[in-house]
Amino acid sequence: MSHTITLRLPTALVQWLEEESRVTGLPEGRIVQEQLEQLRTKKHDSSFSIWQEVSKASSAVHFSF
C-alpha cells in the first residue's frame, strides 16, 4: 500500500526538482521518494529527524494517509 503526501515547496526547490526530472527522465514523485529513502538510510537520532529535514525544505507540509 502507498500513501500520498502533498508538499508546498519553495520556488528554488521546485526548479531543482523539475530540472532533475527533465535530466533524469524520472517522475518528480520518484525523485522525492528516492531522496527520502537516502535520507532515511543516513544515521539519524530518530525517524522524526527525517521530517524535520523535509519541513526545513518546504513552507508547508500536508500528509494524507
C-alpha positions in Angstrom: 0.0 0.0 0.0 1.3 3.5 -0.7 0.5 6.9 0.8 0.1 10.2 -0.8 1.6 13.4 0.6 1.3 17.0 -0.5 4.2 19.4 -0.1 4.3 23.1 -0.7 7.9 23.8 -1.9 9.8 27.0 -2.3 10.5 28.1 -5.9 14.2 27.1 -5.8 13.4 23.6 -4.8 10.6 23.3 -7.4 13.0 24.4 -10.1 15.6 21.9 -8.9 13.0 19.1 -8.9 11.8 20.0 -12.4 15.3 20.1 -13.8 16.3 16.8 -12.1 13.1 15.2 -13.6 13.9 16.6 -17.0 17.6 15.5 -16.9 16.9 12.0 -15.5 13.6 11.3 -17.1 12.2 10.2 -13.7 8.9 11.5 -12.4 9.2 14.2 -9.8 7.5 11.9 -7.2 10.1 9.2 -7.8 12.9 11.7 -7.2 11.3 12.8 -4.0 10.9 9.2 -2.9 14.5 8.3 -3.7 15.7 11.4 -1.8 13.7 10.5 1.3 15.0 6.9 1.1 18.6 8.2 1.0 17.8 10.5 4.0 16.2 7.6 5.9 19.3 5.4 5.5 21.6 8.1 6.9 22.4 7.8 10.6 19.8 9.9 12.4 18.9 10.1 16.1 15.2 9.3 15.3 12.8 8.9 12.4 11.3 12.3 13.4 14.5 13.9 12.2 13.6 12.9 8.6 10.5 15.1 8.8 12.5 17.9 10.4 14.7 17.9 7.3 11.7 17.8 5.0 10.0 20.7 6.8 13.1 22.8 6.6 12.9 22.5 2.8 9.2 23.3 2.4 7.0 26.0 3.6 4.0 23.8 4.3 3.7 20.0 4.6 0.4 18.1 4.4 0.4 14.3 4.9 -2.5 12.3 3.6 -2.6 8.7 4.8 
